[in-house]
């Protein structure tokens, strides 16, 4: 692989992201909604509204009460008031899958545009004629989506933590984020899952002819994360540090195998044939 060519291609594609509204606009909206508006609404509701005014939260309360004995239950039950327990439980555990959803959506948007953007911009043919091997081309496209996804997620984690801590300090009495399960998730699980989503989307982008088609097909990779979010809210699944290490390692191994396999299967003739005419 040509490391210089990989980095040059990745930088070129990352700069192209800022010039396309359909790519960067969702990357701005997601952090604002998930990391600012949602947590702020949660904190302010628990601070200034009665529990009866919050609607039907019995399922959430029952999930919290049914937690098995252990560190997770102890960390929640250390708080005196029900409002404190609800905020801690929701902010630290229930909303955790959102930080898996954000990088997968961001990486899916960018990766879906990887080869499709070259096709629609009529630059793929000249790119394929450059003296860069296909493995380096593939890795450069993957890197151009992975770095923004990880950076955006790190920024979202900081924004979310500040929102919860600053708005919730009067209720909680101290800052509650970050927690160790969050650190493991952001540093280890997020890059692993992002890489897996990018591989799927880059492979799709290399075969289809339009961004909308690539995005609609590639966005399917977020469905497993949505299932995790539903599992969290219903109490079926609660993220623990050992579980996240297992998931992150498994996805990382599968992604590593996928990178090698997909990179070797890339074919210039197939890429030429998939261009927009």
C-alpha positions as CSV (number, residue, x, y, z in Angstrom):
1,X,0.0,0.0,0.0
2,X,1.1,3.6,-0.7
3,X,0.7,5.4,2.6
4,X,1.2,8.9,1.0
5,X,-1.4,8.2,-1.6
6,X,-3.9,6.9,1.0
7,X,-3.5,10.0,3.1
8,X,-3.8,12.4,0.1
9,X,-7.0,10.6,-1.0
10,X,-8.5,10.7,2.4
11,X,-7.8,14.4,2.9
12,X,-9.3,15.2,-0.6
13,X,-12.4,13.3,0.3
14,X,-12.7,14.9,3.7
15,X,-12.5,18.3,2.2
16,X,-15.2,17.4,-0.3
17,X,-17.5,16.7,2.6
18,X,-17.7,20.3,3.6
19,X,-18.7,21.4,0.0
20,X,-21.8,19.1,-0.1
21,X,-24.8,20.2,1.9
22,X,-26.5,16.7,1.7
23,X,-23.4,15.3,3.4
24,X,-22.5,17.8,6.2
25,X,-26.1,18.9,7.1
26,X,-27.0,15.6,8.7
27,X,-23.7,15.6,10.5
28,X,-24.7,18.9,12.1
29,X,-28.3,18.0,12.9
30,X,-27.5,14.7,14.6
31,X,-25.3,16.2,17.3
32,X,-27.7,19.1,18.0
33,X,-30.7,16.7,18.4
34,X,-29.1,13.8,20.2
35,X,-26.4,15.5,22.3
36,X,-28.0,18.9,23.1
37,X,-31.8,19.0,22.7
38,X,-32.6,15.5,24.0
39,X,-30.4,15.6,27.1
40,X,-31.4,19.2,27.9
41,X,-35.1,18.3,27.6
42,X,-34.5,15.2,29.9
43,X,-32.8,17.2,32.6
44,X,-35.1,20.2,32.6
45,X,-38.2,17.9,32.7
46,X,-36.9,16.1,35.7
47,X,-35.9,19.4,37.4
48,X,-39.0,21.4,36.8
49,X,-41.9,18.9,36.2
50,X,-43.5,16.4,38.5
51,X,-43.1,12.7,37.6
52,X,-46.8,12.5,36.9
53,X,-46.4,15.3,34.3
54,X,-43.8,13.2,32.4
55,X,-46.4,10.8,31.2
56,X,-46.2,7.0,31.2
57,X,-42.8,6.2,32.6
58,X,-43.8,3.1,34.5
59,X,-41.9,0.8,32.2
60,X,-38.7,2.8,32.7
61,X,-39.2,2.8,36.5
62,X,-39.9,-0.9,36.5
63,X,-36.8,-1.6,34.4
64,X,-34.7,0.4,36.9
65,X,-36.2,-1.4,39.9
66,X,-35.8,-4.9,38.4
67,X,-32.0,-4.5,37.8
68,X,-30.1,-7.4,39.4
69,X,-27.8,-6.8,42.3
70,X,-24.4,-5.5,41.2
71,X,-22.3,-2.4,40.5
72,X,-24.8,-1.0,38.0
73,X,-27.7,-1.2,40.5
74,X,-25.6,0.1,43.3
75,X,-24.5,3.1,41.3
76,X,-28.1,4.0,40.5
77,X,-29.5,3.4,44.0
78,X,-26.9,5.5,45.6
79,X,-29.0,8.6,44.7
80,X,-31.6,9.6,47.2
81,X,-34.5,11.0,45.1
82,X,-36.3,9.2,42.3
83,X,-35.6,12.1,39.9
84,X,-31.9,11.7,40.5
85,X,-32.0,8.0,39.9
86,X,-34.0,8.5,36.7
87,X,-31.6,11.0,35.4
88,X,-28.6,8.9,36.2
89,X,-30.1,5.7,34.8
90,X,-31.3,7.4,31.6
91,X,-28.2,9.5,30.9
92,X,-25.6,6.9,31.7
93,X,-27.2,3.7,30.5
94,X,-30.4,4.1,28.5
95,X,-29.1,6.7,26.0
96,X,-25.8,4.8,25.5
97,X,-26.7,3.3,22.1
98,X,-27.2,6.8,20.7
99,X,-23.4,7.1,20.7
100,X,-23.2,4.0,18.5
101,X,-25.9,5.3,16.2
102,X,-24.2,8.7,15.6
103,X,-20.9,7.4,14.2
104,X,-22.7,4.7,12.1
105,X,-24.9,7.3,10.5
106,X,-22.1,9.8,9.9
107,X,-19.8,7.1,8.5
108,X,-22.6,5.7,6.4
109,X,-23.4,9.1,4.8
110,X,-19.7,9.8,4.0
111,X,-18.9,6.3,2.9
112,X,-22.0,6.1,0.7
113,X,-20.6,9.1,-1.2
114,X,-17.1,7.7,-1.5
115,X,-17.2,6.3,-5.0
116,X,-20.6,7.6,-6.0
117,X,-19.3,11.2,-5.5
118,X,-16.5,10.5,-7.9
119,X,-19.0,9.0,-10.4
120,X,-21.4,11.9,-10.1
121,X,-18.6,14.4,-10.3
122,X,-17.1,12.7,-13.4
123,X,-13.8,12.2,-11.7
124,X,-13.7,8.5,-11.1
125,X,-12.2,7.7,-14.5
126,X,-9.3,10.1,-14.0
127,X,-8.8,8.7,-10.4
128,X,-8.7,5.1,-11.8
129,X,-6.0,6.2,-14.3
130,X,-3.7,7.5,-11.6
131,X,-0.8,5.3,-10.6
132,X,-2.4,4.3,-7.3
133,X,-3.1,0.6,-6.6
134,X,-6.7,-0.4,-5.8
135,X,-5.9,-1.5,-2.3
136,X,-4.6,2.0,-1.4
137,X,-7.6,3.5,-3.2
138,X,-9.9,1.4,-1.1
139,X,-8.1,2.1,2.2
140,X,-8.1,5.8,1.5
141,X,-11.8,5.8,0.9
142,X,-12.4,3.9,4.2
143,X,-10.1,6.3,6.1
144,X,-11.9,9.4,4.7
145,X,-15.1,8.2,6.4
146,X,-13.7,6.7,9.5
147,X,-11.8,9.8,10.8
148,X,-14.8,12.2,10.5
149,X,-17.1,9.6,12.2
150,X,-14.8,9.2,15.1
151,X,-14.1,12.9,15.5
152,X,-17.8,13.8,15.3
153,X,-18.6,11.1,17.9
154,X,-15.9,12.4,20.3
155,X,-17.3,15.9,19.9
156,X,-20.8,14.6,20.5
157,X,-19.7,12.8,23.7
158,X,-18.1,16.1,25.0
159,X,-21.3,18.1,24.1
160,X,-23.6,15.5,25.7
161,X,-21.5,15.3,28.9
162,X,-21.4,19.1,29.2
163,X,-25.1,19.4,28.7
164,X,-26.0,16.7,31.3
165,X,-23.4,17.9,33.8
166,X,-24.1,21.7,33.5
167,X,-27.9,21.4,33.3
168,X,-28.1,18.6,35.8
169,X,-25.7,19.8,38.5
170,X,-28.4,21.6,40.5
171,X,-30.3,18.3,40.7
172,X,-27.5,15.9,41.1
173,X,-25.1,18.0,43.2
174,X,-22.1,17.0,41.1
175,X,-21.1,16.0,37.6
176,X,-22.0,12.4,36.6
177,X,-20.2,12.0,33.2
178,X,-18.1,10.5,31.9
179,X,-18.4,7.0,33.3
180,X,-16.0,4.1,32.5
181,X,-18.6,2.3,30.4
182,X,-18.8,5.5,28.3
183,X,-15.0,5.7,27.9
184,X,-14.7,2.1,26.7
185,X,-17.6,2.7,24.3
186,X,-16.3,5.9,22.8
187,X,-12.6,4.9,22.6
188,X,-13.0,1.2,21.5
189,X,-16.5,0.2,20.4
190,X,-17.3,3.3,18.3
191,X,-14.3,3.0,15.9
192,X,-14.9,-0.7,15.6
193,X,-18.5,-0.4,14.6
194,X,-17.8,2.6,12.4
195,X,-15.3,0.6,10.4
196,X,-17.8,-2.2,9.9
197,X,-20.4,0.2,8.7
198,X,-18.0,1.9,6.4
199,X,-16.9,-1.3,4.7
200,X,-20.5,-2.1,3.8
201,X,-21.1,1.4,2.5
202,X,-17.9,1.7,0.5
203,X,-18.6,-1.7,-1.1
204,X,-22.2,-0.5,-2.0
205,X,-20.9,2.9,-3.3
206,X,-18.5,1.2,-5.6
207,X,-21.3,-0.7,-7.3
208,X,-24.2,1.7,-7.6
209,X,-24.5,4.9,-9.7
210,X,-26.2,7.5,-7.4
211,X,-25.8,8.9,-3.9
212,X,-29.5,8.4,-2.9
213,X,-29.3,4.7,-4.0
214,X,-26.1,4.2,-2.1
215,X,-27.4,5.9,1.1
216,X,-30.7,4.1,1.1
217,X,-29.0,0.7,0.8
218,X,-26.2,1.6,3.2
219,X,-28.4,3.0,6.0
220,X,-29.6,-0.5,6.7
221,X,-26.5,-1.1,8.7
222,X,-27.9,1.1,11.5
223,X,-30.8,-1.2,12.1
224,X,-28.8,-3.4,14.6
225,X,-28.0,-0.3,16.6
226,X,-31.6,0.7,16.7
227,X,-32.4,-2.8,18.0
228,X,-29.8,-2.2,20.8
229,X,-31.5,1.1,21.6
230,X,-34.9,-0.6,21.9
231,X,-33.3,-3.3,24.0
232,X,-31.9,-0.7,26.4
233,X,-35.2,1.1,26.8
234,X,-37.0,-2.1,27.5
235,X,-34.4,-3.5,29.9
236,X,-33.5,-6.4,27.6
237,X,-30.0,-5.3,27.3
238,X,-27.9,-3.0,29.5
239,X,-24.3,-2.1,28.4
240,X,-21.6,-3.3,30.7
241,X,-17.8,-2.9,30.2
242,X,-17.1,-6.6,29.6
243,X,-19.9,-6.8,27.1
244,X,-18.6,-3.8,25.2
245,X,-15.1,-5.2,25.1
246,X,-16.5,-8.5,23.6
247,X,-18.6,-6.6,21.0
248,X,-15.8,-4.2,20.1
249,X,-13.3,-7.0,19.7
250,X,-15.6,-9.2,17.6
251,X,-16.6,-6.4,15.3
252,X,-12.9,-5.3,14.9
253,X,-11.8,-8.8,13.9
254,X,-14.7,-9.1,11.4
255,X,-13.9,-5.6,10.0
256,X,-10.2,-6.5,9.7
257,X,-11.1,-9.6,7.7
258,X,-13.5,-7.5,5.7
259,X,-11.0,-4.8,4.8
260,X,-8.5,-7.4,3.5
261,X,-11.2,-9.3,1.5
262,X,-12.9,-6.3,0.0
263,X,-9.6,-4.6,-0.9
264,X,-8.4,-7.6,-2.8
265,X,-11.8,-8.0,-4.6
266,X,-11.7,-4.5,-6.0
267,X,-11.7,-4.5,-9.8
268,X,-11.0,-1.5,-12.1
269,X,-13.2,-2.8,-14.9
270,X,-16.1,-3.2,-12.5
271,X,-15.6,0.4,-11.2
272,X,-15.5,1.7,-14.8
273,X,-18.6,-0.2,-15.7
274,X,-20.5,1.3,-12.7
275,X,-19.9,4.9,-13.8
276,X,-22.8,7.3,-14.5
277,X,-23.2,7.7,-18.2
